[in-house]
Amino acid sequence: MRAYSLWLLRVYQWLLRGAGAYHDVPNIKVSRVAVFNFQAAVVIWRAAKFFSNHRSIAYLAGISEWLFRNATKSAPLWIHAHRGLGNLILFQGRHEEGLAQLGHAERLRNKLAKVAGWKEDTKVFLPRGCCSVLGGIGMIDGYVKHKILTGDPRPYYLLADPIATANSIFLSYWSDYVTIVTDPTKIAELAKFEAVYGVGWMTVMPRGDTYVHVHRGISAVQRQWSKESRSPLLLLRDEHRDLLVKYKAKIGMAEKDWYICLHVRSHGFHSERRGGSEDIRNAPIEDYYSLIRDVVAAGGWVVRMGDSSMPALDMSKCGGDHRVIDFARSFDKSAALDVALGASCRLFVGHSSGFHTIPHAFGRPCCMVNILLTAGFPWHPDDIFVPKKYVSVSSGAALSLAQLMSSTNILNADNIFQLAQAELVLLPNEPDELVEAMREALAAQTNLKNPSVADEVIKEFDRLNQTYHAEISGTLSSYYAAKHANTLLAREQ
């Protein structure tokens, strides 16, 4: 009983924990009522991830939203409460409402600075979340290019706890463009300024006087960067180039040999539950053995990236060749080699997982497979991509391009909860689609029997992309387009 009472006391203390650095901002008060509602909303929403029933998730989301709204009413200048509310609304599929709420949160920064007696909009503190996941570090590429393209004179800062940083080597490459603070004492000193000048660019980015979803923001930046024929911001340092040379010699890869980096997202790294919100981004490694064998047969190497939680490669299915390296589970794996390998590959093949941002940042070609057809993604115009197949639960039929691209709900559905609301399931790419997309990205050409069919589908995709302002960059795989032409163009069978 005593232990239970102590647990309840700790929970109560946690719920009443302060609003962090906001307490150090002059003239700003965040009430205990606001803090209680905010923390309770976070607890309930975190609990929702343990449920698979979508009605239960919707119920918990409703309670959490109510608590976030209470927090914003009690502390109308508390930006984090407004961001929490906006992100939760987005998750539930109310896209425009969520963006409006997040835009409101961003505009509060100037109001907060004014109340604090500080100058408005004089600096930018990038989200700390940029550090905790690899994709967040890669997003800095888009932020910096946005700064350069718009002529933004404000200095950019990032408070980066080394313990919470996904890849400190990759992060360090951005120090030429962003002031990265890693010293705990300095972080504590700057936290109050971060509370006021911090931006929520992991969800929304500025476009003129408004805000758009971050995928749309980065996609537009990358298209403009490419249109102006600008070079990649990052170049591999000599120390990492030398490290790669030594590693290649160790595994027997000759200087003239080429390799692809392969990343097949699985549920292990983020300890995701099967069938959970992010599971739709994953795919079985078994579907990729044909691709691996094809690369080896062409004289290349395959370096499988990732982490040790991934299922091991079955080398007997990889072509029986030493030129397949399961680097994800290797004792040689390191943050520096992750960067060096990704920055130097002939091609990257992978999902919408964080690793793609490394080869992209260094200007390497990328083939994005098993991705969701999401507004603003892929980001890069030179990518070859293959989306998962969207299938109606009620009819069992795959959706056409028109059905996909004309639906705001589908284009903005980035979690399994929203897809369940739309009564859709996603099917992974088939092995032949993976092989052919990879070949297209490697050779920049196709050997289709009837290329005009693929051209028609791709032109229709581009037309719908423009018509519905989806802002998807990249080119749909010709093989995939031709194979599914009847379905994608909604022709009669």
Steps between C-alpha positions, in 0.01 A plus 500: 500500500784736588670431165175574317459826693854603410429421135187716507701780662764481225232507232338804666837676523570423135162634396572823688854528365575848377494633146875469465690801372183712477540572870824682418341723236427849642133592554373154399295290740383147426247392761498163672160435349649540153794277584274231649279495191799492265677217682179300536436540126849369426457200735168399345625542147809292571273230643308491173795336323430180695159465337429351158127561498445820305188592693699486823771716346239751380348509849837563666587760238177683583586511872856610428379772265261631766786519750731676250223756434468560874876558517491756217210683664679514836832605341420667165866590434636151574620400155565135586140451607378642169742278308388195692140578411585561134696177466221298659243654265724412204530141619123469504482602135359853534779636286402860434392554860825353625711718271307809610564415865870441437524822300344681795763346728781628273358854498495502879881524501497872422225567752693307764820695424314828530352407839847391617645835392726341239542584134266315269613233255874564530614135508384147427535205737441182305297225671697276736315210339735548206769328706313200633427329167713468188228644279484807722871564452446459126220758506763761583600477132159642410512766772843628394408505131183689594717754684730539199224519238292753695797707616396454864751714700416345837758270664387138547568315825447141613527386861620142465537268797776257392334212686174551307662549158435224244821554303743759634725474193220581256387783727852646512498547122239774541718708733613716206141623466346465846638583845479160670522520879588177682635623833236434773573824682468705183182315405347590836595866450344516153186299579293808587580654160413171333161513675423827321695477174463125443321395181282196441646415163483126547129534424449830315723741309447861395399587146460873464248612762353155558612156612492170315568142604873433531495249211362766267746755635810285453378365165460853362845595629666196342327560164615861495853398599508250214347748254784742575755218450651558843747249643438287812582681823713217639828346389652198672791596724842350438495313831178324407616437145811331644285300740291375209810400304623292794160338549468411131846343509400298807194349330681445171334772296740626231540869424323461165206305649163666543231437756147596593375576850177316582276592792184299567310657785380264775316540827795431729699824524217713643356201691186531293207268552402292198186658363586826675481849357835489317489136388372605157849635424662159546553211257626140519866448415405179317362708213845648434705188435431518126632857496810399694574214261447730201756752626753225568443350154569843350837513677401726787501471876203536737557660840192456715463797737301529819540369854541176692127468573441413134461137396827355372548456128475141378823487304392182322235712326740780406675330210761315704747780452729681745391831347196525729576670832249500786648821639193562719598208722876529459749568780655755262187716507560857617351844456797608288475200266123551467577845364798395287313210338184700437696794361694287252257237369421459132132490596284495811192276501265537793181620663388828651725429797761734638801345328404634156588849620872413513547412129261779406700758696816396316330499160488125439227348276208346688230249420211525745290184523210380714411859582167658578363727230511807721470866404850648480689168500740402351678831550757477221420538129766251384362207701342194341215381724248219538204544737329222685172378354190660654212253524140564605395283796139483382555416132844344505591710197817704460449875466569691181725805479197724477350350815828537685601846388159665525451402864644743754447243774703233318780735395543612859455159664836415652396251769294184525227676700419736211512217246256301713268800501519502119441120497825433319782251539847520346674214322880492466679517166555169329858375447499565124392860559790552740750350254383705203479828692857445617611431142332819380675705767837340425491516120259791446333295228240228462449206268122492487318324218251786479653815651215717372268344759737592783539850356123543501471401865790723605355796309165441668669486840681827428175661385314394814796607714467849355120507500466408866814685615641184658860629462643148470852509356678224310391270218271199522676178398432423133478127564250548782301742285481258207424196717206666674386725215146362487447556871681834524314643201173335610463316170259216451661161542 
